[in-house]
Amino acid sequence: MSQEKNTVRVHIFDTEYPIHAEEDPDYIQKIAAYVDRRMREIPGSTATRSLASVAILTAVTIADELHKEREGRDEQEKSLSRLDDKIKALIQRVDQVLDHPASQVSYHKE
């Protein structure tokens, strides 16, 4: 059973838009505020550029942020995978030592 869709009125770059979504209205407002803020950060956005130009530049900027976040997450996952491989190899080595303790060199100080 799907959630009920809400209609939330948001203001982005001095224009009101109705957004139909299943997400919480506060979340939608938060996202809209972010988009509005990013649009206003585009150099010359209020005087010298069309709304379409500002929207496209903002979309490219946000897409760049998303892409960099995903790349960072992918690198973290690769690092975790390498660490997991090292842990597995260490566990195997410990298991070998425990299975055949007589064949291992002892480093006890006396």
C-alpha positions in Angstrom: 0.0 0.0 0.0 1.5 3.3 -1.1 1.6 6.4 1.1 -0.8 9.3 0.4 0.7 12.0 -1.7 0.9 15.5 -0.2 0.8 18.7 -2.1 3.3 21.2 -0.8 3.6 24.7 -2.0 7.2 25.8 -2.2 8.9 29.0 -3.2 12.0 28.7 -5.4 13.6 31.8 -6.9 10.6 34.0 -6.3 8.1 31.6 -7.9 5.6 29.3 -6.2 5.4 25.7 -7.2 3.1 22.9 -6.1 5.0 19.7 -5.3 3.2 16.4 -5.2 5.1 13.9 -3.2 4.9 11.1 -0.6 7.7 12.6 1.5 7.1 14.7 4.6 6.1 18.3 3.7 8.9 19.6 6.0 11.4 17.6 4.0 10.0 19.0 0.7 10.3 22.5 2.1 13.9 21.8 3.2 14.8 20.6 -0.3 13.1 23.5 -2.0 14.9 26.0 0.3 18.2 24.3 -0.7 17.5 24.6 -4.4 16.4 28.3 -3.9 19.6 29.0 -2.0 21.8 27.4 -4.6 20.0 29.3 -7.4 20.7 32.6 -5.7 24.4 31.7 -5.4 24.8 31.5 -9.2 26.9 34.6 -10.1 24.7 37.3 -11.7 21.6 35.2 -11.2 19.2 38.0 -10.4 20.0 40.5 -13.2 21.8 39.1 -16.1 20.6 35.6 -16.6 17.3 34.0 -17.6 15.5 31.8 -15.1 16.2 28.8 -17.4 20.0 29.6 -17.4 20.0 29.9 -13.6 18.1 26.7 -13.3 20.4 24.8 -15.6 23.6 26.1 -13.9 22.1 25.2 -10.5 21.2 21.7 -11.8 24.7 21.2 -13.0 26.1 22.4 -9.7 23.9 20.1 -7.7 24.6 17.2 -10.0 28.3 17.8 -9.5 27.9 17.7 -5.7 25.9 14.4 -6.0 28.5 12.9 -8.3 31.4 13.8 -5.9 29.4 12.4 -2.9 28.9 9.2 -4.8 32.5 8.9 -5.8 33.5 9.5 -2.2 31.1 6.8 -1.0 32.5 4.4 -3.7 36.0 5.0 -2.5 35.0 4.3 1.1 33.3 1.1 0.0 36.5 0.0 -1.8 38.6 0.8 1.2 36.3 -1.1 3.5 36.4 -4.1 1.0 40.2 -4.0 1.1 40.2 -3.9 4.9 37.7 -6.8 5.0 40.0 -8.8 2.8 42.9 -8.1 5.1 40.9 -9.1 8.1 39.8 -12.4 6.5 43.5 -13.1 5.6 44.5 -12.4 9.2 41.7 -14.7 10.6 42.9 -17.4 8.2 46.4 -17.1 9.5 45.3 -17.2 13.1 43.2 -20.3 12.4 46.3 -21.9 10.8 48.4 -21.2 13.9 45.7 -22.5 16.2 45.2 -25.6 14.1 49.0 -26.4 13.9 50.6 -24.8 16.9 53.6 -27.2 17.0 54.8 -26.1 13.6 54.9 -22.4 14.5 57.9 -20.6 15.9 57.5 -19.4 19.5 58.6 -15.9 20.5 58.3 -16.3 24.3 60.9 -14.5 26.3 62.3 -16.5 29.2 
